[in-house]
Amino acid sequence: MNFLSIDCSTDISSLFLKTQTKTFSKILQSDKYSNDLLMIQILDFFRKNQVGFEDISEILVNQGPGNFSGLRGSLATAKGICLSTKLKLSGYNTFLWACSNFFDKKDSIYSLVHFRDKYFIKKFNKKLIAASKETEVTEEEIIKNYENKFKVIAKSAIKYFDKKILKLSNLSIVDLDHNQLEFLKSKDLLDSNSIKPLYLS
């Protein structure tokens, strides 16, 4: 699977490109969220690595949760590219992405995200099928109700989590690896129908 992944969900946005023989990645400037500027950065990224849209078959875009402008701009850009190039488009979210290493390894997985000074949790079963909606929880609820549950937090987000949560048992801090998106796609876990931003209140 050859693809471009666009992740503008956080203040550290990124592009990841996988072709048959190589992978390339680039960190984007956090203030470059407009469609036109993002498209320019994508074109520069392809040109620098001597790759064309004909070298990939799909674009994967992070649906969130995250920055409103970043999500809206990246989804619009991804959809525009796919319409003009006939590439496939799939979406993923950070809750699922953080669980990708634990497919068939845990009966239940609770994915924790910190967004706008709030904590949110989502439960997945062992096949990484969502077993609940995204739910807002307090720090106290996490400590009291999820101490013995298997939990995952993205390493890039630990600076937003209280130290009490980071010291809980059964907690795995994971790297968000773009290569795992190919695995999620192979298990038909990505969104390929109504691809829209995941906004949390």
Secondary structure, 3 states (H helix, E strand, C coil): CCEEEEECCCCCEEEEEECCCCEEEEEECCCCCCHHHHHHHHHHHHHHCCCCHHHCCEEEEECCCCCHHHHHHHHHHHHHHHHHHCCEEEEECHHHHHHHHHCCCCCEEEEEEEECCEEEEEEEECCCCECCCCEEECHHHHHHHCCCCCEEEEHHHHHHCCHHHHCCCCEEEECCCCCHHHHHHHCCCCECCCCCCCCCC
